Amino acid sequence: MPVTKDRIIRNRAAPRPSRPFTLWREVLTAYAAPALMAGTAGVFTGQQDLAVAACTSIAGTSAVVAFLVGTWLQHGGQPRRWTATTPRVALTAALVITAAGAAALLGWFTAQWLPAHTPIPATPWLERLRIDLPVSAALATTIVTLRWRSTTTASPT
């Protein structure tokens, strides 16, 4: 049967089915992607501390944040009404600000408060957390939120 112009247009208009949102896959990707990218950058630039942080604080934060945000968004399999109807950009921005803010506070607490109030000495590794945690949290939250929203049925832009 020859392909007609009408059939081609109909096929283009059909939406592509997206993969379902699977939390374990999102968490695994949230760990592996920054670990590989930052680890590679650390190796090629000779920054051993970056290579170590890639697999610990950077990738670990990304995985934990992806798990927390993904679990919260899934809400037991039924998304909250406002998360499904809020424009994608607004929802992402709100969650990124919240997650990055919480991660920044945790980074500050770890780098400043702990050495001042406990026997843990201030080290360069602790200072890295002030940047690693909020950046990793912001990236993981953005990716998980956008990925989750692309799988929901009501997704206004």
Protein Blocks (a to p, Z undefined) as FASTA:
>chain_A
ZZdfklmmmmmmpccddddddfklmmmmmmmmmmmmmmmmmmmnopaklmmmmmmmmmmm
mmmmmmmmmmmmnnnoiacfklmmgcfklmmmmmmmmmmmmmmmmmmmmmmmmmmmmcbd
cdfklmmmmmmmmmmmmmmmmmmmmmmmmmpmblcZZ
